[in-house]
Amino acid sequence: MPTVQTPAHVTVFGLGGTIAMTTAPSGGVVPALSANQLLNAVPGVTDTGITVDVVDFRQVPGASLTISDITALAAAVQDRLADADGVVVTQGTDTIEETAFLLDLLHTSAEPVVVTGAMRNPSLAGADGPANLLAAIQTAAAPSTRHQGCLVVFNDEIHAARRVRKTHTTSTATFQSPNGGPLGYIVEGHPRLLNRLTHRFTVPAKPGDDSHVPILTITLGDDGFTLHALADHIDGLVLAAVGAGHVPARLVPTLEALATKIPVILASRAGAGPVLESTYGFAGSERDLLARGLISAGYLDPIKARALLHTLLSSGTDKLTINAAFGAAGGYRRAETWPWSNDSSKDH
């Protein structure tokens, strides 16, 4: 007898953002639409055969989301996965590259979590929210996207959360993965992965908003004023250094002293490519800074590096473990050196 296949079940969590905005009486657009209203505006959902339910989790712009919000979301997602094959999160695009990566670190199950949103709000011609939401639901329901952690689906492209960046303020193709490209595409309503992640990186933590981990962007002629002002008030620091991981020589003594007290992560502001390890040897070069105790972010951009460091600090992780975690997640050490189990990448 032929096997009767159970329809896939996807839960959509609504967090607000442009995708859920309507025009306010005072002018401009604000989050107002419920997750159910978003779903009802998507043509073709019923034709997919996917069972979809919704949860109104937050109703805020992406810029107002907090780390605690995403930690609570990760727990709510885990609870829903007892009855769902995958989850979709709709939110504002301003912070998707951060929230998706944080979800990726906290999500330990095989089922996909797919984050999407919109660049054109529903009051505009050519609003992209319905198409993005449909593509995200189709991706979350697909068996082929299991074990890939958190994904960002936008403009019919499927991106890994740990690679994706927002690259344009208004383009509907704003989300790009400079290091590695998209994992795949939505073609005729089906997700097609052209490459797959071989390892997951998850952290047993419940980060809140009580750790202070700023990003300090290094600029031409930086005199260290901001660095000195921050030094006594932070739990960790991410440097968005110039080039392959370089800072002005005058900052080196302060950074070396700071790295003995708190984790200082060396990332690049360039937007793509890794922090180097041993090419340059001048004062303030990557070789010099790493020798003085800074920790390389590798391929992680400053925003991702901050999310990872914040999460590690919330779990009380020591510096040796932080070093190991950044080596694996940053792509300059073997993935197997990740300090925690990755058994979630296997079916049981």
ABEGO torsion letter per residue (X at the ends): XBBBBBBBBBBBBBAEEAAABBBBAAEEBBBABBAAAAAAABBGAAAAGBBBBBBBABBBBAAABBAAAAAAAAAAAAAAAAABABBBBBBBAAAAAAAAAAAAAABABABBBBBBBBABBAABBGBAAAAAAAAAAAAAABAAABGAEBBBBBGGBBBBAAABBBABAABAAABBBABGEBAEBBBGGBBBBABBBABBBBBBBBBBAABBBBBBBBBBGBAGAAAAAAAAABABBBBBBBEAGBBBAAAAAAAAAAAAABBBBBBBAAGBEBBBAAABABBGBAAAAAAAGBBBAEABBAAAAAAAAAAAAAAGBBAAAAAAAAAAAAGABBAAABABBAAAABBX
